[in-house]
Amino acid sequence: MTRTELSRTIHAPVALVFSTIADISNYSRAVPHIERVEFLSEVKEGVGAHFRETRRMGKRRATTELRVTEYIPNERVRLISDQGGTIWDTVFTVEESPEEGGTRLKLAMEARPYRFLARLVTPMMKRVIAGAVAADLDAVKTFAEANV
């Protein structure tokens, strides 16, 4: 298992930051390398939302199916994906950060490989994944601060 933890201080209200990360329609507008989102469920936001996301990763595209499994408004949202022999478990949390001004956005992503090849490859991909996730958080910060 590998774990990646990142955070950002965003100069925007908690509700705006939460809406940006928890509503895939907003998230896909905030993160420029997400090219397409296709909902696979009637639920579009909250527990039960199931969607397929296609994003540019360098010169290629990657498509991932994600499910929202936990959703506490203005607090946290959990997304689960089973991709390439690995369970990807991502939790976004938001909290007011008066001393830093605005909102503290935290992300914790666990990768739990269950196939042999994934057990070898997933730890080697940690830096690449951390870089992509950091770019996502930077995009969320820029989007939320521009929409205050």
N, C-alpha and C positions, 0 to 999 in steps of 0.2 A: 504494500500500500504506500502511496505517496500522498503527501498533504501539502497544499499550497495555501498560504494565508497572505492577503494583501488588504490594504485599507487606504482610504482617501478622505480628506476633509473637503466637504463641498459647501460653498457659501450659498446655500439654498435651504428652504424649509424641509423638514423631515418628510412631510406629505408629498412634496414634489419629487424628492429623491426616490422615495418608495414607489411612487407611481411610475417613475422612469424605469426602475428595475423590475417591478412586479407585473407590469402590463406589457406583454411582448410587443404589442403594436408601438408603444412608446420606446421600448428598448431597441427595437429594430430601426427606429428613426434616429435614435441617439448614437448607435454604433454603425459607422459608415460601411464597414466591410460585411455587414449582414445584407445580403442581396434580396432574399425572399423568405417569407414565412407563410407556411400553409398550416392552417388549423386542422387537426384530425379529430377534434371533439366539438360538441356544441358549446362547451364551456370555453370562454375566451380568456378568462382571468380568474385566478384563485385555484383552490384544490380541484383537481380533475381536468384542468386545462392540459391539452396534449397537442403538440405542434411539431412541425418539421421545419428546421432552420437551415438555410443554405448561406454560407459565407465564403468570401475569398480568403484564402490562406496562402499568401505569396502569389504564385502564378497559377495556383489550382483552386478548385472549389471543394468544400467539404459540406456534407449534409448530415445533420444530426437530428434524431427525434428526442424530444424532451417532454417530461411530465412534471407538473407542479404537484408536489406531494404535501407541502406544508405552506400555509399562508396566514400570517397574522398581520393585519393591516398596520402600516406604519411601524412595524417591528422587524419581521423577517419573512423571507420566501425561500423555499427549497425546491430545487430542480434536480431531477434524476434522469440520467441517460444510460442506456446499455449500448455501448458502441465499441466495436473492435475487440470484444473479449474482455472489456473493462466496464465496471459500473462507475459512472461519474456522478458524484453526489456533491452538489454545490449549494451552499447556504449564503444568501446575502442578508446582512442585518444592517439596520439603520438606527441611529440614536442621536438625540440632540447633543450638540457639543458646544455649550455656551462659551467655554474657555477658548475654543478655537474659532468660534463663530460659525454657526450653521449646523451641518449634519456630518456625523462620522459614518461613512459607509465601509462595511467590512465584508470581505468575501473569504470563505473557507471552502476549498475544493479538495475532496478526497477522491483518489483514483484507486479502485480496488480491482486489480486484474484477476480474472478467474480462468483464463486460458494460458497455456504454456508460453506461446509467443508473446502474448500481451504482458506476461510477467517479466519477460526480458526487455521489451521495448518501452513500456510505460515509464519506468524510472529514468531512462535515457531521454525521454521527451519532456521531462519536468521543466527544464529551462525554457524550451520553446512554448510550452503551455503557459508558464508563468508570464512570459512576455506578451502573449496574446491576451491573457486575462488582464494584465496591467493596462494594455491598450484599450480594452473594453471599459475599464474603470475610468481611465482618463477621458474617454469619449462621453461617458455618463456625466462626469464632472462638468465638462464643457457644455453639454446639452442643458443640464439642470441650471447651471449658473446663467446661461443665456436666456432661460425662460422664467427667471424670477420675476 
